[in-house]
Amino acid sequence: MDAAPAPPSRGAGLLLGLGLGGFVDGIVLHQILQWHHMVSDTAGNPVTTVAGLEVNTMADGFFHIAAWLLVLAGSVVTIAHWQQGRLAPSWSYHFGLVIAGWGVFNVVEGLVDHHLLGVHHVRDDLGAPLSWDLGFLAFGALLVAAGWWLHGRGAASLRRTHPANT
């Protein structure tokens, strides 16, 4: 008798969420809205000079490489688990983790870059008001909670349909 397939992993969804959350931040806040860049609140790299903007653009590029590597890692984990014959996650199981991973990205990035290091804030273009940084953290916490709730619904469904796998 064959063993039941292993349940889906949480790792792939969380990695994809971390990377995609980084892309949302970098593309929307850095490039489209231009509210801040990676080191836009450092004294030596003002975005009001060409030299400062060059440094910030390069730092944003390294940030995007890190986000891309997280998405790549999530994709590699997904393929490895398919090859191992694991159960496929349901939509709510998987996208709950992606949303939670995005929220974890926001919370960690917000705490580290906005508060601990102070290299940029959500709205450097407005003089870095604290309310925007706190709102970013609250949004991240909301994403974690909503994503984990959605994931929990998918996990409960998996337990009902495949009790031998959980």
C-alpha positions in Angstrom: 0.0 0.0 0.0 1.4 3.4 -1.0 1.9 6.0 1.7 -0.4 9.0 1.5 1.2 12.0 -0.2 2.6 14.7 2.1 0.6 17.8 2.6 1.5 21.0 0.7 4.3 23.1 2.2 3.8 26.5 3.6 7.3 27.6 2.5 6.5 28.2 -1.2 3.5 30.5 -0.5 5.4 32.5 2.1 8.5 32.9 -0.1 6.3 34.0 -3.0 4.5 36.5 -0.7 7.7 38.0 0.6 9.1 38.5 -2.9 5.8 39.7 -4.4 5.4 42.1 -1.5 8.8 43.5 -2.2 7.9 44.0 -5.8 4.7 45.8 -4.9 6.7 48.1 -2.6 9.5 48.7 -5.1 7.3 49.1 -8.2 4.4 51.1 -6.7 6.1 53.2 -3.9 9.6 53.6 -5.4 8.9 53.8 -9.1 5.3 54.8 -9.9 4.5 57.0 -6.9 8.1 57.9 -6.2 7.4 58.4 -2.5 10.7 57.1 -1.4 13.7 55.0 -2.5 15.9 52.5 -0.6 18.2 55.1 0.9 16.3 58.3 0.3 16.4 59.5 3.9 20.2 59.3 4.2 22.2 62.6 4.3 24.6 61.7 1.6 22.1 60.5 -1.0 19.3 63.1 -1.5 16.9 62.3 -4.4 17.1 66.0 -5.3 20.5 65.6 -6.9 21.5 63.4 -9.9 24.2 61.7 -7.9 21.8 61.0 -5.0 19.2 59.7 -7.4 21.8 57.4 -9.1 22.7 55.9 -5.7 19.0 55.4 -4.8 18.2 53.9 -8.2 21.1 51.4 -7.8 19.9 50.5 -4.2 16.4 50.0 -5.6 17.8 47.7 -8.2 19.6 45.6 -5.5 16.3 45.5 -3.6 14.5 44.2 -6.7 17.1 41.5 -7.1 16.4 40.3 -3.6 12.7 40.3 -4.3 13.3 38.4 -7.5 15.4 35.8 -5.6 12.6 35.3 -3.1 10.1 34.7 -5.9 12.6 32.3 -7.6 13.1 30.4 -4.3 9.3 30.1 -3.9 9.1 28.7 -7.4 11.9 26.3 -6.8 10.2 25.0 -3.6 6.9 24.7 -5.5 8.5 22.6 -8.3 10.5 20.4 -5.8 7.3 19.6 -3.9 5.4 18.8 -7.1 8.2 16.4 -7.9 8.0 14.8 -4.5 4.3 14.1 -5.1 3.0 16.4 -2.4 -0.7 17.3 -2.4 -1.4 20.5 -4.4 -2.5 23.4 -2.2 -6.0 24.8 -2.6 -6.4 28.4 -3.7 -7.2 29.6 -0.2 -4.3 27.6 1.4 -1.8 29.0 -1.1 -2.9 32.6 -1.6 -3.5 32.9 2.1 0.2 32.2 2.6 1.1 34.6 -0.3 -0.9 37.4 1.4 0.6 36.6 4.8 4.1 36.6 3.3 3.4 40.1 1.8 2.4 41.2 5.2 5.5 39.8 6.8 7.5 41.6 4.2 5.8 44.9 5.1 6.2 44.5 8.9 9.9 43.5 8.7 10.8 46.1 6.1 8.9 48.7 7.9 10.5 48.0 11.3 14.0 47.6 9.9 14.2 50.3 7.2 11.8 52.9 8.6 12.4 52.6 12.3 15.7 50.8 13.2 17.9 52.0 10.3 16.0 55.0 9.3 17.2 54.8 5.7 13.8 55.8 4.3 10.2 56.3 5.3 7.0 55.6 3.4 6.6 59.3 2.5 10.0 60.8 2.3 8.5 63.2 -0.2 6.4 64.7 2.6 9.2 64.9 5.2 8.7 61.3 6.5 5.6 61.7 8.7 5.4 59.0 11.3 1.7 58.3 10.6 2.5 56.9 7.1 5.1 54.5 8.6 2.7 53.4 11.3 0.0 52.9 8.7 2.4 50.8 6.6 3.0 48.6 9.7 -0.7 48.3 10.4 -1.4 47.4 6.8 1.3 44.7 7.0 -0.2 43.3 10.2 -3.6 43.2 8.6 -2.2 41.3 5.6 -0.6 38.8 7.9 -3.9 38.3 9.8 -6.1 38.1 6.7 -3.7 35.8 4.9 -3.3 33.5 7.9 -7.1 33.3 8.2 -7.5 32.5 4.5 -4.7 29.9 4.7 -6.4 28.4 7.8 -9.6 28.0 5.8 -7.7 26.1 3.1 -5.8 24.0 5.7 -9.1 23.0 7.4 -10.6 22.0 4.0 -7.5 19.9 3.3 -7.8 18.2 6.7 -11.5 17.3 5.9 -10.7 16.0 2.4 -7.4 14.3 3.1 -7.3 13.4 6.9 -4.5 10.9 6.4 -2.2 13.7 5.1 -2.3 16.2 8.0 
